[in-house]
Amino acid sequence: MKKFACKAVALGILVAGSTGAMAAESTALSEMGLSFSGSAALTSDYRFRGMTQTQSDPAVQGAFTLSHKSGVYVSVFGSNVNFGSSDPHLELDPSIGFTTPLNFSSTLKPNLDIGVVEYNYPSATDDFNWTEFYAKLTFADVLVPGGSLLTNVNYTDDWAAVGGDSWNFTLAYSAPFSDTGFGGVASVGYTTMDKAVLPDGDDNYFDWKVGVNYGVKSIPGLTAELAAVGTNVDTDGLTGVTKRGLETGAVFTLTKTF
């Protein structure tokens, strides 16, 4: 509990400092056709495609994006990690991409996002870094006003730095519950690789997420989410910590966007 409280204080400092800096520079950026956005989050478990990255412990995270009106953007995501060894302790993922609206449907307002991300672990003694290419297609106002459907395809030739081609396919949907401030989220993903490197000795798995969120009306940009996240990786014979990080579990996250 003490560790979680310390991370909450750190999150507050990060949000306050980043928000002030953004306000001071927003005018200068807009004159150059640039815009800045970001988020800070505190989560009870950092899950990446269903798998824990922190041994089921909490994580403090931040993400920042600098976008140009042409659609080009650069981003960076950061989080603490724990893979059960002495290092690494930090993940820092820079990415560069291009996003543009598509014109084949005025109703669904499709948006294309393509780019490349480098999963980087600067504190690691060994080389944990790996690169992935992605293509995302987002549709707005699906089924209900404010409903969003996301589809994405990711590819790497060095999955999790252990080598081998890998593909990830994800389908995600989120929607508000009328004007209550609450909403629902759901996603399912499928990852396959050409090496049997998963903890159960397999070369593919499914992951999922189902949850609810709430936008705090008194604090613009602050969202609380409670979700069930898990995978279908066979955990028979695995240790308790490893098993807990693969099986379905509850994840609570506070996120502040700015």
C-alpha positions, 0 to 999 in steps of 0.5 A: 500500500505504501508503494502504491501511495508513493506512485500516486504522488509521483503521478500527481507531480507528473500531471501537474508539471506536464499540464503547466508546460503544455499550456505555456507552449501551446500557442507557439506550437499551434503557429507551427502547425503542431499540437501536443497531447499526453496522459499519465496513468496509475494502474494496479497491473501493467498488462500488455496483450493480456500478459503482466509486465510487472509481476502483477504489481502496480505501474506508473505510466506516461505517454506524450505525442507531438503531432503535425497538421499533416498527420505525422506524429512522434510519441513516447510511452514510459512505464516501470516493468518487472520481469522477475529478474534484476533488470530491466526496471524501465520501459521507454517506447518511442514511435513515429507514425502517420494518421489520416481520415479516410473518405469512404464512409461519412457515417463511420468516420474511419481513420487510418494510423500507421507507424513503427514502435520500438519497445526499449528497455534502457536499464536492461543489462541484456538486449530486450529491445524489439521493433514492431510495425502497426496499422490501425483503423478506427471507426467512430459512432459505431452502434451508438453515438460515441461508440468507437471500433478499433482494428489493428494489425501488428508485425515484428520479426523479433517478438519480445527480443527472442527472435521469430516473425510474429503477428498480432490482430486486435479488435476493440470496442468502447461506448458510453452508457448514455450520458451517465459518465460511465462506459464499457470497453471490450477487446480480443486479440490474437498473437501468433509467432513462428517459434514456440516461446510462450510459457506453455510451449505454444506459438500462439494465444488469445488475450481479452479485456472486458471492463467499465470506465467512468469519466470524472466530471469534476476533473476533466480528462480523468478516467477510472477503469476496472477491467477483467484482463487475461489470456488463454495461455495454459498455466498448468505447472507454472509458478504462482506469480507467473500463473497470476500474470497470465490468467484473467484478473482484475485491473484498476487504472486511473488515467489523466489526459491533457 
